[in-house]
Amino acid sequence: MTPTTLLRDLQFRLEYGLLRLVVGTVRIVPLSFATRSSAWCWRRLAPIVNPKRHKRALDNLAIAFPEKSDAERLQIALKHWENLGMVMAETMRIDELVAHPERITIKNQPVFERYSNKLGPIVGASLHMGNWELAIWPLTVSGAMPAAVYRSVNNPYVDRYLRDQRKDLYPGGLYGRGRVEGDHGESQKTARAIMDFVRQGGRLGVVCDLYDRTGFPVPFFGKDAATVTIPAMIARRTGARIWLSRCTRIGTESRFEIELKELRVPRTSNHSDDVKWATAAMTRQFEEWVRESPEQWMWSNRRWS
């Protein structure tokens, strides 16, 4: 190894050690204390530590809710930081949440029960709401062995640890954006790999409410937003169904309700129109959900260009 490589590896190991120290601290206290403490800190510190993202949250809220006052939008932004603080603590104890399924309820059981015993290929599309990682839970608990696409971490030690912590939630594995990580093969590109995964009967989860410069522009709160088309494209090409899923936090504790809705993708002679229609329909549903619980959506993410 070259000196540069050795220094880089040392940096990665130090970052990993710091992460484990923080995680150990969060895991040693009661979950409710960890989440409430984190929420309290994020509400007060995030706007100061990251003013750019706080401004983005307020700008996005102004687009979505022009009828609300500045004070009302500020309160939503601060509550959204609280929710992110809770998610941060829960992320470090995700295995604990999965091990206690009584914390998670499925709102519309008929949709779940209709397909839970006869699942074919599925694309689960969710949004950054509540604790969004748990939106995949219905597929996990049904024994569907879901996989998911996630944003891989540059630090290989941290990335391996985060994937290991989620193995019970995503027993089908995790596909890192860019190149596929782990057992799915290092040389395959993620796009090809996830298409093959679903085509072979797999169930895939994708969080797809962020700005995507290569996506279709579809209306979101009355303004066109370039939107991820992966769920619609995969479903259209493979014949898979789309499950729209949202995870809503109940109260101020780590308890959640998951709602499912099925989206049928049209299959006309025009593939592009079918994908755009499904993407727009998915986005309309996301907007409806965000309007119902705006304080639980991640306003500080980029959504409009």
PyMOL commands that set and color helices and strands:
alter all, ss='L'
color gray80, all
select helices_A, chain A and resi 3-28+31-49+51-64+70-91+94-98+101-103+109-116+132-141+156-165+182-184+190-199+230-238+271-292+294-296
alter helices_A, ss='H'
color red, helices_A
select strands_A, chain A and resi 104-106+122-126+147-150+173-176+203-207+211-220+223-227+241-249+256-263
alter strands_A, ss='S'
color yellow, strands_A
deselect
rebuild
show_as cartoon
